[in-house]
Amino acid sequence: MKTKKLNYTAEPADEGWKFAEGHALDPDQQKALGIPEPSVAAKMKVARKPSRPARINIRTTHETIAGLRARAEEAGLPYQTLAASVLHMVAKGELTLSLSRVG
């Protein structure tokens, strides 16, 4: 069975297509829909959230991982989830660390 190659380069006829002059929506309609004015929209920044969590690699001892796994098991969590949660709390300032030198 042969397929016919279609030609999409031809422009469609303009017959029957009429567009209103001016804005599609008046300012009151735009405001009701929450559409900002162009001067305000130009100043807005779009914050893009990462589509997936970032990965990190950490070098640590087997004893540290074993302790982390034990604490995670007590909490009923996977150890990587517990580690990510602790890092998140430290980064947000919700968990403070007391760092002091020994010696």
TIDO-632598 format. One record per residue: residue in three letters; x, y, z of N, C-alpha, C, O, CB in turn. Coordinates in steps of 0.2 Angstrom, whole numbers. Glycine has a CB too. Layout:
<rs>
@type->Ala | n.X->X | n.Y->Y | n.Z->Z | ca.X->X | ca.Y->Y | ca.Z->Z | c.X->X | c.Y->Y | c.Z->Z | o.X->X | o.Y->Y | o.Z->Z | cb.X->X | cb.Y->Y | cb.Z->Z
...
</rs>
This chain:
<rs>
@type->Met | n.X->4 | n.Y->-6 | n.Z->0 | ca.X->0 | ca.Y->0 | ca.Z->0 | c.X->4 | c.Y->6 | c.Z->0 | o.X->9 | o.Y->7 | o.Z->4 | cb.X->-5 | cb.Y->0 | cb.Z->6
@type->Lys | n.X->3 | n.Y->11 | n.Z->-5 | ca.X->7 | ca.Y->17 | ca.Z->-5 | c.X->4 | c.Y->22 | c.Z->-1 | o.X->-2 | o.Y->23 | o.Z->-1 | cb.X->8 | cb.Y->19 | cb.Z->-13
@type->Thr | n.X->8 | n.Y->26 | n.Z->2 | ca.X->6 | ca.Y->32 | ca.Z->6 | c.X->7 | c.Y->38 | c.Z->2 | o.X->12 | o.Y->39 | o.Z->-1 | cb.X->9 | cb.Y->32 | cb.Z->13
@type->Lys | n.X->2 | n.Y->43 | n.Z->2 | ca.X->3 | ca.Y->49 | ca.Z->-2 | c.X->7 | c.Y->54 | c.Z->2 | o.X->5 | o.Y->55 | o.Z->8 | cb.X->-4 | cb.Y->52 | cb.Z->-4
@type->Lys | n.X->12 | n.Y->57 | n.Z->0 | ca.X->16 | ca.Y->62 | ca.Z->4 | c.X->12 | c.Y->68 | c.Z->3 | o.X->10 | o.Y->71 | o.Z->-2 | cb.X->23 | cb.Y->63 | cb.Z->1
@type->Leu | n.X->11 | n.Y->71 | n.Z->9 | ca.X->7 | ca.Y->77 | ca.Z->10 | c.X->11 | c.Y->83 | c.Z->9 | o.X->17 | o.Y->83 | o.Z->12 | cb.X->2 | cb.Y->77 | cb.Z->16
@type->Asn | n.X->9 | n.Y->88 | n.Z->6 | ca.X->12 | ca.Y->95 | ca.Z->6 | c.X->9 | c.Y->100 | c.Z->11 | o.X->4 | o.Y->102 | o.Z->10 | cb.X->12 | cb.Y->97 | cb.Z->-1
@type->Tyr | n.X->13 | n.Y->102 | n.Z->16 | ca.X->11 | ca.Y->106 | ca.Z->21 | c.X->14 | c.Y->113 | c.Z->20 | o.X->13 | o.Y->117 | o.Z->24 | cb.X->12 | cb.Y->104 | cb.Z->28
@type->Thr | n.X->17 | n.Y->114 | n.Z->14 | ca.X->20 | ca.Y->121 | ca.Z->13 | c.X->15 | c.Y->126 | c.Z->11 | o.X->17 | o.Y->132 | o.Z->11 | cb.X->26 | cb.Y->120 | cb.Z->9
@type->Ala | n.X->10 | n.Y->124 | n.Z->8 | ca.X->5 | ca.Y->129 | ca.Z->5 | c.X->1 | c.Y->133 | c.Z->11 | o.X->-1 | o.Y->130 | o.Z->16 | cb.X->0 | cb.Y->125 | cb.Z->1
@type->Glu | n.X->1 | n.Y->139 | n.Z->10 | ca.X->-3 | ca.Y->143 | ca.Z->15 | c.X->-10 | c.Y->142 | c.Z->14 | o.X->-13 | o.Y->142 | o.Z->9 | cb.X->-1 | cb.Y->151 | cb.Z->14
@type->Pro | n.X->-14 | n.Y->142 | n.Z->20 | ca.X->-21 | ca.Y->141 | ca.Z->19 | c.X->-24 | c.Y->148 | c.Z->17 | o.X->-22 | o.Y->153 | o.Z->18 | cb.X->-24 | cb.Y->139 | cb.Z->26
@type->Ala | n.X->-30 | n.Y->147 | n.Z->14 | ca.X->-33 | ca.Y->153 | ca.Z->11 | c.X->-36 | c.Y->157 | c.Z->17 | o.X->-38 | o.Y->154 | o.Z->22 | cb.X->-39 | cb.Y->151 | cb.Z->6
@type->Asp | n.X->-36 | n.Y->163 | n.Z->16 | ca.X->-38 | ca.Y->168 | ca.Z->21 | c.X->-46 | c.Y->169 | c.Z->21 | o.X->-48 | o.Y->173 | o.Z->26 | cb.X->-35 | cb.Y->175 | cb.Z->21
@type->Glu | n.X->-49 | n.Y->166 | n.Z->17 | ca.X->-56 | ca.Y->167 | ca.Z->16 | c.X->-60 | c.Y->164 | c.Z->23 | o.X->-58 | o.Y->159 | o.Z->25 | cb.X->-59 | cb.Y->163 | cb.Z->10
@type->Gly | n.X->-64 | n.Y->168 | n.Z->25 | ca.X->-68 | ca.Y->166 | ca.Z->31 | c.X->-65 | c.Y->168 | c.Z->38 | o.X->-68 | o.Y->167 | o.Z->43 | cb.X->-70 | cb.Y->159 | cb.Z->30
@type->Trp | n.X->-59 | n.Y->170 | n.Z->38 | ca.X->-55 | ca.Y->171 | ca.Z->44 | c.X->-55 | c.Y->179 | c.Z->45 | o.X->-52 | o.Y->182 | o.Z->41 | cb.X->-48 | cb.Y->168 | cb.Z->44
@type->Lys | n.X->-59 | n.Y->181 | n.Z->50 | ca.X->-58 | ca.Y->188 | ca.Z->52 | c.X->-57 | c.Y->189 | c.Z->59 | o.X->-60 | o.Y->185 | o.Z->64 | cb.X->-65 | cb.Y->192 | cb.Z->50
@type->Phe | n.X->-52 | n.Y->193 | n.Z->61 | ca.X->-50 | ca.Y->194 | ca.Z->68 | c.X->-52 | c.Y->201 | c.Z->70 | o.X->-51 | o.Y->206 | o.Z->66 | cb.X->-42 | cb.Y->193 | cb.Z->69
@type->Ala | n.X->-54 | n.Y->202 | n.Z->76 | ca.X->-56 | ca.Y->208 | ca.Z->79 | c.X->-49 | c.Y->212 | c.Z->80 | o.X->-44 | o.Y->210 | o.Z->82 | cb.X->-60 | cb.Y->208 | cb.Z->85
@type->Glu | n.X->-50 | n.Y->219 | n.Z->78 | ca.X->-44 | ca.Y->223 | ca.Z->80 | c.X->-44 | c.Y->225 | c.Z->87 | o.X->-49 | o.Y->225 | o.Z->91 | cb.X->-45 | cb.Y->230 | cb.Z->76
@type->Gly | n.X->-38 | n.Y->226 | n.Z->89 | ca.X->-36 | ca.Y->228 | ca.Z->96 | c.X->-35 | c.Y->222 | c.Z->101 | o.X->-33 | o.Y->216 | o.Z->98 | cb.X->-42 | cb.Y->232 | cb.Z->99
@type->His | n.X->-36 | n.Y->222 | n.Z->107 | ca.X->-35 | ca.Y->217 | ca.Z->112 | c.X->-41 | c.Y->212 | c.Z->112 | o.X->-47 | o.Y->214 | o.Z->111 | cb.X->-35 | cb.Y->220 | cb.Z->119
@type->Ala | n.X->-39 | n.Y->206 | n.Z->113 | ca.X->-44 | ca.Y->200 | ca.Z->114 | c.X->-48 | c.Y->201 | c.Z->120 | o.X->-54 | o.Y->200 | o.Z->120 | cb.X->-41 | cb.Y->194 | cb.Z->114
@type->Leu | n.X->-45 | n.Y->203 | n.Z->125 | ca.X->-49 | ca.Y->204 | ca.Z->132 | c.X->-48 | c.Y->212 | c.Z->134 | o.X->-42 | o.Y->214 | o.Z->133 | cb.X->-46 | cb.Y->199 | cb.Z->137
@type->Asp | n.X->-53 | n.Y->215 | n.Z->137 | ca.X->-52 | ca.Y->221 | ca.Z->139 | c.X->-49 | c.Y->221 | c.Z->146 | o.X->-48 | o.Y->216 | o.Z->149 | cb.X->-59 | cb.Y->225 | cb.Z->140
@type->Pro | n.X->-46 | n.Y->226 | n.Z->149 | ca.X->-42 | ca.Y->226 | ca.Z->155 | c.X->-46 | c.Y->223 | c.Z->161 | o.X->-43 | o.Y->220 | o.Z->165 | cb.X->-40 | cb.Y->233 | cb.Z->156
@type->Asp | n.X->-53 | n.Y->225 | n.Z->161 | ca.X->-56 | ca.Y->222 | ca.Z->167 | c.X->-57 | c.Y->214 | c.Z->166 | o.X->-56 | o.Y->211 | o.Z->171 | cb.X->-64 | cb.Y->225 | cb.Z->167
@type->Gln | n.X->-58 | n.Y->212 | n.Z->160 | ca.X->-58 | ca.Y->204 | ca.Z->159 | c.X->-51 | c.Y->201 | c.Z->161 | o.X->-51 | o.Y->196 | o.Z->164 | cb.X->-60 | cb.Y->203 | cb.Z->152
@type->Gln | n.X->-45 | n.Y->205 | n.Z->159 | ca.X->-39 | ca.Y->202 | ca.Z->161 | c.X->-38 | c.Y->202 | c.Z->168 | o.X->-35 | o.Y->197 | o.Z->171 | cb.X->-33 | cb.Y->207 | cb.Z->157
@type->Lys | n.X->-40 | n.Y->207 | n.Z->172 | ca.X->-39 | ca.Y->208 | ca.Z->179 | c.X->-43 | c.Y->202 | c.Z->182 | o.X->-41 | o.Y->199 | o.Z->187 | cb.X->-41 | cb.Y->215 | cb.Z->181
@type->Ala | n.X->-49 | n.Y->201 | n.Z->180 | ca.X->-54 | ca.Y->196 | ca.Z->183 | c.X->-51 | c.Y->189 | c.Z->182 | o.X->-51 | o.Y->185 | o.Z->186 | cb.X->-61 | cb.Y->196 | cb.Z->179
@type->Leu | n.X->-47 | n.Y->188 | n.Z->176 | ca.X->-44 | ca.Y->181 | ca.Z->175 | c.X->-37 | c.Y->181 | c.Z->179 | o.X->-34 | o.Y->176 | o.Z->178 | cb.X->-43 | cb.Y->180 | cb.Z->168
@type->Gly | n.X->-34 | n.Y->186 | n.Z->182 | ca.X->-28 | ca.Y->186 | ca.Z->185 | c.X->-22 | c.Y->187 | c.Z->180 | o.X->-16 | o.Y->185 | o.Z->182 | cb.X->-27 | cb.Y->180 | cb.Z->189
@type->Ile | n.X->-23 | n.Y->190 | n.Z->174 | ca.X->-18 | ca.Y->191 | ca.Z->170 | c.X->-15 | c.Y->198 | c.Z->171 | o.X->-18 | o.Y->203 | o.Z->171 | cb.X->-21 | cb.Y->191 | cb.Z->162
@type->Pro | n.X->-8 | n.Y->198 | n.Z->173 | ca.X->-5 | ca.Y->204 | ca.Z->175 | c.X->-4 | c.Y->209 | c.Z->169 | o.X->-4 | o.Y->207 | o.Z->163 | cb.X->2 | cb.Y->203 | cb.Z->178
@type->Glu | n.X->-4 | n.Y->215 | n.Z->170 | ca.X->-3 | ca.Y->220 | ca.Z->165 | c.X->4 | c.Y->219 | c.Z->162 | o.X->9 | o.Y->217 | o.Z->165 | cb.X->-4 | cb.Y->227 | cb.Z->167
@type->Pro | n.X->5 | n.Y->221 | n.Z->155 | ca.X->12 | ca.Y->220 | ca.Z->152 | c.X->18 | c.Y->222 | c.Z->156 | o.X->23 | o.Y->219 | o.Z->157 | cb.X->12 | cb.Y->222 | cb.Z->145
@type->Ser | n.X->17 | n.Y->228 | n.Z->159 | ca.X->22 | ca.Y->232 | ca.Z->163 | c.X->24 | c.Y->227 | c.Z->169 | o.X->30 | o.Y->227 | o.Z->171 | cb.X->21 | cb.Y->239 | cb.Z->165
@type->Val | n.X->19 | n.Y->225 | n.Z->172 | ca.X->20 | ca.Y->220 | ca.Z->178 | c.X->23 | c.Y->214 | c.Z->176 | o.X->27 | o.Y->211 | o.Z->179 | cb.X->14 | cb.Y->220 | cb.Z->182
@type->Ala | n.X->20 | n.Y->211 | n.Z->171 | ca.X->22 | ca.Y->204 | ca.Z->169 | c.X->30 | c.Y->204 | c.Z->167 | o.X->33 | o.Y->199 | o.Z->167 | cb.X->18 | cb.Y->202 | cb.Z->163
@type->Ala | n.X->32 | n.Y->210 | n.Z->164 | ca.X->39 | ca.Y->210 | ca.Z->162 | c.X->44 | c.Y->210 | c.Z->168 | o.X->50 | o.Y->208 | o.Z->167 | cb.X->40 | cb.Y->217 | cb.Z->158
@type->Lys | n.X->42 | n.Y->212 | n.Z->173 | ca.X->46 | ca.Y->212 | ca.Z->179 | c.X->46 | c.Y->206 | c.Z->183 | o.X->50 | o.Y->204 | o.Z->188 | cb.X->44 | cb.Y->218 | cb.Z->184
@type->Met | n.X->41 | n.Y->201 | n.Z->182 | ca.X->40 | ca.Y->195 | ca.Z->185 | c.X->45 | c.Y->190 | c.Z->183 | o.X->47 | o.Y->190 | o.Z->178 | cb.X->33 | cb.Y->192 | cb.Z->184
@type->Lys | n.X->47 | n.Y->186 | n.Z->188 | ca.X->52 | ca.Y->181 | ca.Z->187 | c.X->49 | c.Y->174 | c.Z->188 | o.X->45 | o.Y->173 | o.Z->193 | cb.X->58 | cb.Y->182 | cb.Z->192
@type->Val | n.X->51 | n.Y->169 | n.Z->184 | ca.X->48 | ca.Y->163 | ca.Z->185 | c.X->53 | c.Y->159 | c.Z->189 | o.X->58 | o.Y->158 | o.Z->187 | cb.X->46 | cb.Y->160 | cb.Z->178
@type->Ala | n.X->50 | n.Y->156 | n.Z->194 | ca.X->55 | ca.Y->151 | ca.Z->198 | c.X->53 | c.Y->144 | c.Z->196 | o.X->48 | o.Y->142 | o.Z->197 | cb.X->53 | cb.Y->152 | cb.Z->206
@type->Arg | n.X->59 | n.Y->141 | n.Z->193 | ca.X->58 | ca.Y->134 | ca.Z->191 | c.X->60 | c.Y->129 | c.Z->196 | o.X->66 | o.Y->130 | o.Z->199 | cb.X->62 | cb.Y->133 | cb.Z->184
@type->Lys | n.X->56 | n.Y->125 | n.Z->198 | ca.X->57 | ca.Y->120 | ca.Z->203 | c.X->61 | c.Y->114 | c.Z->199 | o.X->59 | o.Y->112 | o.Z->194 | cb.X->51 | cb.Y->117 | cb.Z->207
@type->Pro | n.X->66 | n.Y->111 | n.Z->202 | ca.X->69 | ca.Y->106 | ca.Z->199 | c.X->65 | c.Y->100 | c.Z->198 | o.X->60 | o.Y->99 | o.Z->202 | cb.X->76 | cb.Y->103 | cb.Z->203
@type->Ser | n.X->65 | n.Y->97 | n.Z->192 | ca.X->61 | ca.Y->91 | ca.Z->191 | c.X->62 | c.Y->85 | c.Z->195 | o.X->57 | o.Y->81 | o.Z->196 | cb.X->61 | cb.Y->89 | cb.Z->184
@type->Arg | n.X->68 | n.Y->84 | n.Z->198 | ca.X->69 | ca.Y->79 | ca.Z->202 | c.X->75 | c.Y->81 | c.Z->207 | o.X->78 | o.Y->86 | o.Z->206 | cb.X->72 | cb.Y->73 | cb.Z->198
@type->Pro | n.X->75 | n.Y->78 | n.Z->213 | ca.X->80 | ca.Y->80 | ca.Z->218 | c.X->87 | c.Y->79 | c.Z->215 | o.X->89 | o.Y->75 | o.Z->211 | cb.X->79 | cb.Y->75 | cb.Z->224
@type->Ala | n.X->91 | n.Y->83 | n.Z->218 | ca.X->99 | ca.Y->83 | ca.Z->216 | c.X->102 | c.Y->78 | c.Z->220 | o.X->100 | o.Y->76 | o.Z->225 | cb.X->102 | cb.Y->90 | cb.Z->218
@type->Arg | n.X->107 | n.Y->75 | n.Z->216 | ca.X->111 | ca.Y->70 | ca.Z->219 | c.X->117 | c.Y->72 | c.Z->222 | o.X->120 | o.Y->77 | o.Z->220 | cb.X->113 | cb.Y->64 | cb.Z->214
@type->Ile | n.X->120 | n.Y->69 | n.Z->228 | ca.X->126 | ca.Y->71 | ca.Z->231 | c.X->130 | c.Y->65 | c.Z->232 | o.X->126 | o.Y->59 | o.Z->234 | cb.X->125 | cb.Y->76 | cb.Z->237
@type->Asn | n.X->136 | n.Y->65 | n.Z->233 | ca.X->140 | ca.Y->59 | ca.Z->235 | c.X->144 | c.Y->61 | c.Z->241 | o.X->147 | o.Y->67 | o.Z->241 | cb.X->145 | cb.Y->57 | cb.Z->229
@type->Ile | n.X->144 | n.Y->57 | n.Z->246 | ca.X->147 | ca.Y->59 | ca.Z->252 | c.X->152 | c.Y->53 | c.Z->254 | o.X->150 | o.Y->47 | o.Z->254 | cb.X->142 | cb.Y->60 | cb.Z->258
@type->Arg | n.X->158 | n.Y->55 | n.Z->256 | ca.X->163 | ca.Y->49 | ca.Z->258 | c.X->162 | c.Y->49 | c.Z->266 | o.X->163 | o.Y->54 | o.Z->269 | cb.X->170 | cb.Y->51 | cb.Z->256
@type->Thr | n.X->161 | n.Y->43 | n.Z->269 | ca.X->160 | ca.Y->43 | ca.Z->276 | c.X->162 | c.Y->35 | c.Z->278 | o.X->164 | o.Y->31 | o.Z->273 | cb.X->153 | cb.Y->44 | cb.Z->278
@type->Thr | n.X->162 | n.Y->34 | n.Z->284 | ca.X->165 | ca.Y->27 | ca.Z->286 | c.X->159 | c.Y->22 | c.Z->286 | o.X->153 | o.Y->24 | o.Z->286 | cb.X->168 | cb.Y->28 | cb.Z->293
@type->His | n.X->160 | n.Y->16 | n.Z->287 | ca.X->155 | ca.Y->11 | ca.Z->287 | c.X->152 | c.Y->11 | c.Z->294 | o.X->146 | o.Y->10 | o.Z->294 | cb.X->159 | cb.Y->4 | cb.Z->286
@type->Glu | n.X->155 | n.Y->13 | n.Z->299 | ca.X->152 | ca.Y->14 | ca.Z->306 | c.X->147 | c.Y->20 | c.Z->305 | o.X->141 | o.Y->19 | o.Z->309 | cb.X->157 | cb.Y->16 | cb.Z->311
@type->Thr | n.X->148 | n.Y->25 | n.Z->302 | ca.X->143 | ca.Y->30 | ca.Z->301 | c.X->137 | c.Y->28 | c.Z->298 | o.X->131 | o.Y->30 | o.Z->300 | cb.X->146 | cb.Y->37 | cb.Z->298
@type->Ile | n.X->138 | n.Y->24 | n.Z->292 | ca.X->132 | ca.Y->22 | ca.Z->289 | c.X->128 | c.Y->17 | c.Z->293 | o.X->122 | o.Y->17 | o.Z->293 | cb.X->134 | cb.Y->18 | cb.Z->282
@type->Ala | n.X->132 | n.Y->13 | n.Z->296 | ca.X->128 | ca.Y->8 | ca.Z->301 | c.X->124 | c.Y->11 | c.Z->306 | o.X->119 | o.Y->9 | o.Z->307 | cb.X->133 | cb.Y->3 | cb.Z->304
@type->Gly | n.X->127 | n.Y->16 | n.Z->309 | ca.X->123 | ca.Y->20 | ca.Z->314 | c.X->117 | c.Y->24 | c.Z->311 | o.X->112 | o.Y->24 | o.Z->314 | cb.X->128 | cb.Y->25 | cb.Z->317
@type->Leu | n.X->118 | n.Y->26 | n.Z->305 | ca.X->113 | ca.Y->30 | ca.Z->302 | c.X->107 | c.Y->25 | c.Z->300 | o.X->101 | o.Y->26 | o.Z->301 | cb.X->115 | cb.Y->33 | cb.Z->295
@type->Arg | n.X->109 | n.Y->19 | n.Z->298 | ca.X->104 | ca.Y->14 | ca.Z->296 | c.X->100 | c.Y->12 | c.Z->303 | o.X->94 | o.Y->10 | o.Z->302 | cb.X->107 | cb.Y->8 | cb.Z->293
@type->Ala | n.X->104 | n.Y->11 | n.Z->308 | ca.X->101 | ca.Y->9 | ca.Z->314 | c.X->96 | c.Y->14 | c.Z->317 | o.X->90 | o.Y->13 | o.Z->319 | cb.X->106 | cb.Y->8 | cb.Z->320
@type->Arg | n.X->97 | n.Y->21 | n.Z->316 | ca.X->93 | ca.Y->26 | ca.Z->318 | c.X->87 | c.Y->26 | c.Z->313 | o.X->81 | o.Y->28 | o.Z->316 | cb.X->96 | cb.Y->33 | cb.Z->318
@type->Ala | n.X->88 | n.Y->25 | n.Z->307 | ca.X->83 | ca.Y->25 | ca.Z->302 | c.X->78 | c.Y->20 | c.Z->303 | o.X->72 | o.Y->20 | o.Z->303 | cb.X->85 | cb.Y->25 | cb.Z->295
@type->Glu | n.X->80 | n.Y->14 | n.Z->305 | ca.X->76 | ca.Y->8 | ca.Z->307 | c.X->72 | c.Y->9 | c.Z->313 | o.X->66 | o.Y->8 | o.Z->313 | cb.X->80 | cb.Y->2 | cb.Z->308
@type->Glu | n.X->75 | n.Y->13 | n.Z->318 | ca.X->71 | ca.Y->15 | ca.Z->324 | c.X->65 | c.Y->19 | c.Z->322 | o.X->60 | o.Y->19 | o.Z->325 | cb.X->75 | cb.Y->18 | cb.Z->329
@type->Ala | n.X->66 | n.Y->24 | n.Z->317 | ca.X->61 | ca.Y->28 | ca.Z->315 | c.X->57 | c.Y->26 | c.Z->310 | o.X->51 | o.Y->29 | o.Z->308 | cb.X->65 | cb.Y->35 | cb.Z->312
@type->Gly | n.X->58 | n.Y->20 | n.Z->307 | ca.X->54 | ca.Y->17 | ca.Z->302 | c.X->55 | c.Y->20 | c.Z->295 | o.X->50 | o.Y->21 | o.Z->291 | cb.X->47 | cb.Y->17 | cb.Z->304
@type->Leu | n.X->61 | n.Y->23 | n.Z->294 | ca.X->62 | ca.Y->26 | ca.Z->288 | c.X->68 | c.Y->23 | c.Z->284 | o.X->72 | o.Y->19 | o.Z->287 | cb.X->64 | cb.Y->34 | cb.Z->289
@type->Pro | n.X->69 | n.Y->24 | n.Z->277 | ca.X->75 | ca.Y->22 | ca.Z->274 | c.X->80 | c.Y->26 | c.Z->276 | o.X->79 | o.Y->32 | o.Z->277 | cb.X->74 | cb.Y->22 | cb.Z->266
@type->Tyr | n.X->86 | n.Y->24 | n.Z->276 | ca.X->92 | ca.Y->28 | ca.Z->279 | c.X->94 | c.Y->34 | c.Z->275 | o.X->96 | o.Y->39 | o.Z->277 | cb.X->98 | cb.Y->23 | cb.Z->280
@type->Gln | n.X->93 | n.Y->33 | n.Z->268 | ca.X->94 | ca.Y->39 | ca.Z->264 | c.X->89 | c.Y->44 | c.Z->265 | o.X->91 | o.Y->50 | o.Z->264 | cb.X->94 | cb.Y->37 | cb.Z->256
@type->Thr | n.X->83 | n.Y->42 | n.Z->266 | ca.X->78 | ca.Y->47 | ca.Z->268 | c.X->79 | c.Y->51 | c.Z->274 | o.X->78 | o.Y->57 | o.Z->275 | cb.X->71 | cb.Y->44 | cb.Z->268
@type->Leu | n.X->82 | n.Y->47 | n.Z->279 | ca.X->84 | ca.Y->50 | ca.Z->286 | c.X->89 | c.Y->55 | c.Z->284 | o.X->89 | o.Y->61 | o.Z->287 | cb.X->85 | cb.Y->45 | cb.Z->291
@type->Ala | n.X->94 | n.Y->53 | n.Z->281 | ca.X->100 | ca.Y->57 | ca.Z->279 | c.X->98 | c.Y->64 | c.Z->276 | o.X->100 | o.Y->69 | o.Z->277 | cb.X->105 | cb.Y->53 | cb.Z->275
@type->Ala | n.X->94 | n.Y->63 | n.Z->271 | ca.X->92 | ca.Y->69 | ca.Z->267 | c.X->88 | c.Y->74 | c.Z->271 | o.X->88 | o.Y->80 | o.Z->271 | cb.X->87 | cb.Y->67 | cb.Z->261
@type->Ser | n.X->84 | n.Y->71 | n.Z->276 | ca.X->80 | ca.Y->75 | ca.Z->281 | c.X->84 | c.Y->79 | c.Z->285 | o.X->83 | o.Y->85 | o.Z->287 | cb.X->75 | cb.Y->70 | cb.Z->285
@type->Val | n.X->89 | n.Y->75 | n.Z->288 | ca.X->94 | ca.Y->79 | ca.Z->292 | c.X->98 | c.Y->84 | c.Z->289 | o.X->98 | o.Y->90 | o.Z->291 | cb.X->99 | cb.Y->74 | cb.Z->295
@type->Leu | n.X->100 | n.Y->83 | n.Z->283 | ca.X->103 | ca.Y->88 | ca.Z->279 | c.X->99 | c.Y->94 | c.Z->277 | o.X->101 | o.Y->100 | o.Z->278 | cb.X->106 | cb.Y->85 | cb.Z->272
@type->His | n.X->92 | n.Y->93 | n.Z->276 | ca.X->87 | ca.Y->98 | ca.Z->275 | c.X->86 | c.Y->102 | c.Z->281 | o.X->86 | o.Y->108 | o.Z->280 | cb.X->81 | cb.Y->95 | cb.Z->272
@type->Met | n.X->86 | n.Y->99 | n.Z->287 | ca.X->85 | ca.Y->103 | ca.Z->293 | c.X->91 | c.Y->107 | c.Z->294 | o.X->90 | o.Y->113 | o.Z->297 | cb.X->83 | cb.Y->98 | cb.Z->299
@type->Val | n.X->97 | n.Y->105 | n.Z->293 | ca.X->103 | ca.Y->109 | ca.Z->294 | c.X->103 | c.Y->115 | c.Z->290 | o.X->104 | o.Y->120 | o.Z->292 | cb.X->109 | cb.Y->105 | cb.Z->294
@type->Ala | n.X->101 | n.Y->114 | n.Z->283 | ca.X->101 | ca.Y->119 | ca.Z->278 | c.X->96 | c.Y->124 | c.Z->280 | o.X->97 | o.Y->130 | o.Z->279 | cb.X->100 | cb.Y->116 | cb.Z->271
@type->Lys | n.X->90 | n.Y->122 | n.Z->283 | ca.X->85 | ca.Y->127 | ca.Z->284 | c.X->86 | c.Y->130 | c.Z->291 | o.X->82 | o.Y->135 | o.Z->293 | cb.X->78 | cb.Y->124 | cb.Z->284
@type->Gly | n.X->91 | n.Y->128 | n.Z->295 | ca.X->92 | ca.Y->131 | ca.Z->301 | c.X->88 | c.Y->128 | c.Z->307 | o.X->87 | o.Y->131 | o.Z->312 | cb.X->91 | cb.Y->138 | cb.Z->301
@type->Glu | n.X->84 | n.Y->123 | n.Z->305 | ca.X->79 | ca.Y->120 | ca.Z->310 | c.X->83 | c.Y->115 | c.Z->315 | o.X->81 | o.Y->113 | o.Z->320 | cb.X->74 | cb.Y->116 | cb.Z->306
@type->Leu | n.X->89 | n.Y->113 | n.Z->313 | ca.X->93 | ca.Y->109 | ca.Z->317 | c.X->100 | c.Y->112 | c.Z->317 | o.X->103 | o.Y->113 | o.Z->312 | cb.X->94 | cb.Y->101 | cb.Z->314
@type->Thr | n.X->102 | n.Y->114 | n.Z->324 | ca.X->108 | ca.Y->117 | ca.Z->325 | c.X->114 | c.Y->112 | c.Z->327 | o.X->112 | o.Y->108 | o.Z->331 | cb.X->108 | cb.Y->123 | cb.Z->329
@type->Leu | n.X->120 | n.Y->114 | n.Z->325 | ca.X->125 | ca.Y->109 | ca.Z->327 | c.X->130 | c.Y->113 | c.Z->331 | o.X->131 | o.Y->119 | o.Z->331 | cb.X->129 | cb.Y->107 | cb.Z->320
@type->Ser | n.X->133 | n.Y->109 | n.Z->336 | ca.X->138 | ca.Y->112 | ca.Z->340 | c.X->144 | c.Y->109 | c.Z->338 | o.X->146 | o.Y->104 | o.Z->340 | cb.X->136 | cb.Y->111 | cb.Z->348
@type->Leu | n.X->148 | n.Y->113 | n.Z->335 | ca.X->155 | ca.Y->111 | ca.Z->332 | c.X->160 | c.Y->114 | c.Z->337 | o.X->161 | o.Y->120 | o.Z->338 | cb.X->156 | cb.Y->114 | cb.Z->325
@type->Ser | n.X->164 | n.Y->110 | n.Z->339 | ca.X->170 | ca.Y->112 | ca.Z->344 | c.X->176 | c.Y->107 | c.Z->342 | o.X->175 | o.Y->102 | o.Z->341 | cb.X->168 | cb.Y->112 | cb.Z->351
@type->Arg | n.X->182 | n.Y->110 | n.Z->343 | ca.X->188 | ca.Y->106 | ca.Z->342 | c.X->189 | c.Y->103 | c.Z->348 | o.X->189 | o.Y->105 | o.Z->354 | cb.X->193 | cb.Y->111 | cb.Z->340
@type->Val | n.X->192 | n.Y->97 | n.Z->347 | ca.X->194 | ca.Y->92 | ca.Z->353 | c.X->202 | c.Y->92 | c.Z->352 | o.X->205 | o.Y->91 | o.Z->347 | cb.X->191 | cb.Y->85 | cb.Z->352
@type->Gly | n.X->205 | n.Y->94 | n.Z->358 | ca.X->212 | ca.Y->93 | ca.Z->358 | c.X->215 | c.Y->99 | c.Z->360 | o.X->222 | o.Y->99 | o.Z->360 | cb.X->214 | cb.Y->91 | cb.Z->352
</rs>
